[in-house]
Amino acid sequence: MHSDPDLKRLCWRAHHRGTKEADILIGSFFDAHVGCWSEADRNLFATMLDEQDADILSWATGTAEAPERYRGTVLQELQNLDYVPASK
């Protein structure tokens, strides 16, 4: 668990999106990448979480083009995500 209050809040927001699919995809993405993000990356991710889950999932799968403000490393990592643990 993260000790920084801002990271705790960001973790909670990533894992509690409102749909199981978004919780798994976005939460797992956060867990896998937060350790290597810069402060700017974390801020961009936090801003992205203000968007609708359907939009984020569409950007992640490439079925919709993301707004220019989100294009960059974080979005590329989201689109390249190849490991999401599934509970059995």
Residue pairs with C-beta under 8 A, 6 or more apart in sequence:
1 8
1 11
2 8
2 11
6 42
7 34
7 42
10 30
10 34
10 42
10 45
10 46
10 49
11 27
11 30
11 31
11 34
13 46
13 49
14 26
14 27
14 29
14 30
14 31
14 45
14 49
15 23
15 26
15 27
15 30
16 23
16 27
17 23
17 26
17 27
17 53
18 53
19 53
21 53
21 57
22 53
22 56
22 57
24 84
24 86
25 57
25 60
25 81
25 84
26 49
26 53
26 56
28 81
28 83
28 84
28 85
29 60
29 77
29 78
29 81
29 84
30 45
32 81
32 83
33 74
33 77
34 42
37 45
37 74
41 73
41 74
44 70
44 72
44 74
45 74
47 69
47 70
48 56
48 70
48 74
48 75
49 56
55 64
56 78
58 64
59 65
59 66
59 70
59 75
59 78
59 79
60 78
60 79
60 81
61 79
62 79
66 75
